[in-house]
Amino acid sequence: MEQYGLDDLAASAEAVLAGLGPLAAGLAGLAGEACRAVTLDAMEVLVTGRGRELLRGLVQLALDTQAEREVRLPRVTGEDGVERARAEPGHGRPVVTLLGEVRVRRIGYRSGVKGAGSLFPRDAVLNLPPLGYSWQLQRLAEMYCRSVSYEQGHEFVLAATGVSVGKRQLEQIAAAAAADAERFCQDRDRDQAAVPAAGEQEPAGEPGPGQGLPPLAISADGKGVAMLPEARRRRTKAPEQRIKTFEKRAGTGEKKGCKRMAETGAVFDVAVPDGPARTPEQVMRPEGGTGGKKPPRAQNRWYACDITAGRDVTIGKIFDQADRRDPDRRRTWIALVDGDNYQLGLFQAAAAARGITLAIVIDLCRARNYADTGGRWCRKALCRRVS
């Protein structure tokens, strides 16, 4: 009786839409098996696994139905100006979705001209992604890859959708999603980038420099990234610098050369809380709970990073972004740096070239590391000479 009912249901669904019968019968059979499951976990595993396959078949059915109804065009002209009048139906292309892989069939148009590829107008109608993964799957992968590594992102996508996306494909998806990030920041309206908060008005009369506007902060730091031998920079040494090479350890002034310096930078607005400024003691030992004074907060943060160009190029990008936020030089510019003298010199040179009065704040915790490193190096060198 159960199989007879399924056949009757499949015939009724087939009368509604060609190809819908097997899906309707499969859904009814899945519902019967889920009702016979004992535990909730068994029901969930059964419905999630087989239900995803049924939904994938539904998407495939919709694509096939639309492919059969595709109207042949007399000719198609591409961006190269070449007309394509030869129509070839049945060209298939796989696309991986959240439910699994489906195949899109469409009509291809050829011209016979050497070098002029085929065109598929249906790809534009369906808004097919260029990477072979659906936009919804790419959004999910981007969300995971922003929070964790590519390996963990692969595991999360596989657990959530049952679709396996390789690490290289995840890297391509993330790179394509971030391709317009810098251009987006450059094209933002200057008035919306760094104007006082909503409802705040500038005082009447002649405003002073920075009056009523939040301070503008810029920062940069270098990070060593391990590189392959062919990707490292050419080894150089300072004039009259003595380098002695040993078999198992680095000599005086010798670098291992396994890393390449990447320069990172940030530009942000400083939201200063109401009330008097904090004392140095309150900065070093903030009060716990909600009763203490609130520290300034960073808002409208913008980031930049470059490992191929020089450090001066990245710092130039930081100042360009700050210029877009404060073209009239009405705000207080603050530079947060560590104890790197070369980096500090780049900040001072860029500020002098633009005629900017820059307030430099040195991170004492980071600068202390340079002092400790220098002290340890001096002690080691002295011990070697004594021994």
N, C-alpha and C positions, 0 to 999 in steps of 0.2 A: 504493500500500500504506500510506503514511503517513497520508493522509487517511482511508482506510478504518479504520485503527487508531484515529484520533482520534474518528471517529463512533461506533465501538464503545465506546470509553471514555466518551464523553458519554452514551450510552444507559445504560451501567451506572451511572454516577453519578446520572443522572436517576431511576433506579429506587430509589436510596437516599434522595434528597431532591429534591423538585421545585425546579428552578432551579439545581441544582448541576452539571448537564451542561456548560453553556458555560464555567463556571469551571474544571472539570477538563480540558476540552479546551484551554482557553487556557493552563493551567499546563503541560500536556504539550508544547504547541507552543513555549512559552517555554523549556522545558528543552532541546528540540531545537535551537533557535536559539543558546542559550548554549553548547551543545557544539560548534557550528560556529564560534564566535567564536575569533579567533586570539590576542588578547592578554587579559590579566587585566582591564585597564582597560575594554575593550569588553564583557567579560562583566559586570563590575560595573555599568556604566552601563545595560546592557540589562535586567538583572535588577532593579535598583533602580527604574528608571522603570516598566516594565511590571508588575513584581511588586507595586509599590505599588497600581496600579490593580486588579490581581486581588484583593488583600487588601481594598481598599475595596469591591469587589463582594461579597466574602464577608460583610463587615459589613452591607451593604445587604440581602443575602439573609437574614441572621439577623433583621434588623429586620422585613422583610416577612413572614417566616414567623411571627414572634410577633404581628404585627398581624392576620394572618388568624385567629389563635387567640384573640384578645382576646374576653373574654366581656362581653356587654352587661349592665349593671347596671340594676335597675328604677328607681332614682333615686339622685342624688348631692346631698349637702348640703355647702355650703361654709362658710367661717368667718363669713360674713354671715348664716347661718341660713336662707338661701333654698334650697328644694329645686329641683333640676333634673331633670326627668323626660324631656325630649326628647333622644333620642340621635341623633347625626348621625355616621355612620362616614366614614372617608376624609379626615379633617383632617390635612394634612401640615405638617411643620415642618422646615426645613433645619438641620442641625448640622454644623459643620466639625470634622473629626477629624484626627488625625495622618496619616491615609491619604488625606484629601480630604473632600469634602462628601457627606453622606448625607442621606436624607430619612426622617423618622420619621412614619409614619401611625398615627393612633389615633382613638378615638371621642371626640367632643365632646358635652358635656351642657349643654343650655340650659334656661332657665326661662321665657322670655317676659317677664320682669319688666324694665322699663327700668332700666338702670344695673347690672344683675347680669350680669357677663361669663360666658363659657363656662368650664367646668371640664374638665380632661383628666387623669383619674386615672393614666393610663399615664405621664405625665410624671414623677410622683412615683415610680412603680415603677422607671423607667429612670434616675432621678436625673439628669434633663437639666439642664444648666447654664443660667442665665438669660441669659447673654451670647451664646449661639449658638455657642460654641466648647467642645469637649469638655474635661473636666477635665484629661486628660493633656496636651492641647495648651496649656492655660493654665499648667500647671506648668512645661512647657518654656519658654514665653514668659517667665514670672516669673523663671526661673533665668537666662536671658540678660539680661533687663532689669535685674536686680540688679547685673550686672557691667559692662554697657556702656550706651550710649545707646539710645533707642528706634529710631533709624534703623539702628544696627548690630544691635539685637535683631531687627528685621524681616528683615534680610539673613540672620542666622543661622538663624532659624526657616524661612525659605524654602529655604536650602541643606540643612537637615537633614530637612525633611519634604516639601518641594515645595508647601507651603501658604503663601499670601501673606496676612499679617495686617497691616492698616493701622496707622499710628502712633497714631491716636486709639483704636482698639480695644486696642492694647497698653497705652495709658495707662489705659483703663477696667479692663483685667484687673489691672494692677498696683495700682490704687486699691482694687479690690474685695478683692484679696488682703491688703492692709494695713489694711482697715477695722477689724479687731478687734485690732490690734497693741497699741494703748494700753490697751484694756480687759483684754487678756491680762496685761499687766504689772501692772495694778492689782489683779487678782484672784489673783495668785500668793500662795502661803502665805508669811507673814512669817518663819516659822521656816526656810524653805528659801531665802530671799532672801539673807540675810547672816549666817550662822552660821559658826563656825570650820570649817576644813577637816575632811574625814572622818578620824576617829581622834583628833582633837585634843580634849582635855578641859580644862575650866576648872580652874584651881588651887583647891585646897581653901581654906576659910576665906572671909573677906569679900573678894570681888574688888573691885579698884579700878576706876575709870572707864577703859574701854577695854582692860582687862587680858585678854589672850587673844583679843581680837577684832581683826580687820583694820580699818585706818582706812577711813573712808567719804569718798570724794572727789566733789565736784560741780564742774561747770564750765559756762561759758556764753560765747558769743561772737556777735557780730553780723556779718551778711553782707549786702552790698548786692546786690539782685536787680533786673535791668533789667525795667521794667514798661511797659505801654502807658499812654498819657496818661490815659485814663479810670480806670485802676487806681491812679494815684499818690495819695499823701496831699495834703491841702490845703497849699499853700505858706504858711509862717509865717516870721516873722523876730523876733529878740529885740528887746526895747524899746531905742530909741535906736540901733539898728544901721543904719548907712548902707550902702545898696546902690546902686551905680551901674551901670547897664546899658549895655553897649557893643554894637556891631553884630556883631562877629566874635569876641569873647572875653568871658569872665565877668568881672564887676567884683569889687570888694573885698567879700568876704562873700557873693557870689552863688553859688547852687548850680544845677547843670544840671537837677536834678529828674528825671532819667531812671531813678533807682533807688529802691527801697523797701527798708527795713531788715527783714531776717528774723532773728529771734533763735533760735539753736540752743543746746541744752543737753545735758548728759550727767551720769549718775550711775553710779559704778562703785566696786567694792571694790579696795583696794590690797593686793596680795599682796607682803608684805615678805619678802625672802630672809633666810636665816639668816646669822648673823655680824654683825660691827660695821657701823655705818652708813658710807656713803661720805663722803669729804671733799669740799669744794667743788671742789678740783682734779680729783678723780676724776669728778665729775659733768660738769665742763666738758670734760675730756679723758679719755673712757673708754678703758680698755685694750682692745686688740684681741684676738681669739682667744677661747679658752675659759678662759684662766687668770685673767682679770680678774674683779672682783666683779660679780655680776649685779645689774642695776637692778630696782626694784620693777615689778611687772606689774599691768595693769588687768584685772579679772575681773568677770563678771556686769554687763556694760555695758548701760545703758538710755539711749535717746536721745529727744529731743523737739525739735520745730521748729515755728514758727508765724510766718506773715508777715501775717496779718490782725489779730491781737490785738497789744496793746502788749508791750513787752519785760518789763514787770513780771509779766504773765500767764504767760509762759514760765518765768521764774525761779520763780514760785510753784509751777508744776507740778514743777520740779526739787526744790524743798524738800518738796513733798508726797510724791514718790517716795522721797526720803531718809528722811522720817518713817516710811514704811511699812517701810523696812529697819531702822531703829533707833528704835522707838517709845519705848524706855526711856532713850534718851540715854546709852548706855553706851560708845559708840564715839567716836573722835576724828574730828571733821568737818574736812575740808580743802576750801577753795575755791580753784580754780585760775582766775585771771582775767588779763586783760591790763591795759593802762594806761588803760582807759576809766573815767573818774571817775563818770559817770552809772551805768554798769553796776555798778561797785564799790559805789556808794551803795545800789542796789537789793538787792545781796547783804547788806549790813550791816543794812538795814531789815528784810528778811525774817528774818534771824537774830535780830534783837532782838525782833521780834514773837513769835517762837516760844521765846524764852529759850534760845538755842543759843550756846555759845561756839565761834566759828568761827575756825579758823586760816587766814589768807589768804596764798596764795602767788601772787606776781605774776611772770608770765613776762617776764623782762628782755628777751628778744629781741623780743617784741612791743611792750613798753613803749618800747624804743629807737626803734621806728618812729615813735611819736608825737613823741618828742623831735626826731628828725631832720626830721619833717614841719614841726614848729613852727619849727625853725631855718631851714629853707629858706624858709618863708613870711615870716619876719622879714627875711631877707636880700633877698627879692624886693621886699617892701614898702619897705625902705630904699632899694634901688636906684631904684625908681620915684620916690620923693620927691626923691632927689638929682638924677635926670635931669629 
